[in-house]
Amino acid sequence: IGSRTKPFILLRGGESMAPANVEAGQAVSEVNEDDEEKPLLRRPDWPDWTIKAFWSIAVIVVSAALINYNKYLMQPSRFPYPMVLVSLHMFTGSVFSSGLYLVMPSLFPALTDPDKKVAMNATFLLQRVLPVGVAFATSLICSNVAYEYASVPFLQMVKQSNVIIVFLLSLLIGLEQFRSNMAIVLLCIVIATGFTVNGELRFSLPGLLAQLAGNFAESCRVVMQGVLLTGADKLDPLSFVAVVSPICGFCLVGLMGSFHHWHPVDFAAIPSLETLHQSSVLLAGNVAVAFSLNLITANYLKHGSPLALLLTNLIKDAIIVIAGCALFGDPISLEQGFGFAAQLFFIFLWSIMKVFPDTFQREGLWRGFSSVLHGKGRVK
């Protein structure tokens, strides 16, 4: 599709610290350009199929659980402290990953494998890791702020616009080249997103703006990660958590202290010790779910094929919306349901275009899509 970088799929919806890069717009499973062409669809043996299915189901369930858990915590009567919650995720992620590193260092190849080890020095941490980590932490804070104002289904629909922002940023810095087929699909995603916003029955402008800010930060994270943490500097998901978590945690603590001293704002408010004690059980469960998503994401990316990753993303998004409706009683209008279905279809089409670039460039949009559906598309 005219991209100068290897294809990636964005794992949308979950709020894992693990990086996510095998495209569809917020862990990296790259398609090796040097490999011989091989069919995307292949028949795995039974044990292999069960392993992939297990990790796909796990990432769907835990992602939906974490997002709805965060929404539950952000209610005014529970723990409406988004920056503190993200800081807790960072510090506990650092502690848990350090403990896991001591027990099973092989899970961190970027830190232990001589062939994949990344040179950790001040320049690498400050110029490459820190910008990516700050963008990711910002996206989580904005998403948690949005949960205070808007419903999970609505925010999940707004998150689908990430693919548009990622493409525009990539186009701006020369990582992508403009193609008419791309413009058509992206325009359809924009229109579908417009339906989901216009059809929201409990519309909240602060919630929308907070989520759009989170989308932009997450898209910046994806693009920066594709530029700064590739090749010899590529970090595997768990190594990313181990390296980024403490850096971002200390940055967030400093930022909260600055806001508290100079200009207090709601999203950077610091709870009392009594509030922390009263919420300790809920917070312990939340950080445990967050770190378990990191572990599941790492295994999910290791075992998943390109098609499995695409389908899991779409199913995950739908499950998150359905779970949000069931748990919080959030209504969805007919217009919104139509818009969300259209979003999922065109994002699937976009993702297929990224996985089969040669097929779509050679045959065009709809004939290329037909070829893929009939098993004639091939991925490099």
Secondary structure, DSSP 8 states (H G I E B T S, - for coil): ---SS---B---S---SS--BBB----B----TTS--EES-----HHHHHHHHHHHHHHHHHHHHHHHHHHHHTSTTS---HHHHHHHHHHHHHHHHHHHHHH-GGG-HHHH-TTT-----HHHIIIIIHHHHHHHHHHHHHHHHHHTTS-HHHHHHHHTTHHHHHHHHHHHTTSS---HHHHHHHHHHHHHHHHHHHT-TT--HHHHHHHHHHHHHHHHHHHHHHHHS-GGG---HHHHHHHHHHHHHHHHHHHHHHHHHH---GGG----HHHHHHTHHHHHHHHHHHHHHHHHHHHHHHH--HHHHHHHHHHHHHHHHHHHHHHH-----HHHHHHHHHHHHHHHHHHHHHHSHHHHHHH-HHHHHHHHHTT--EE-
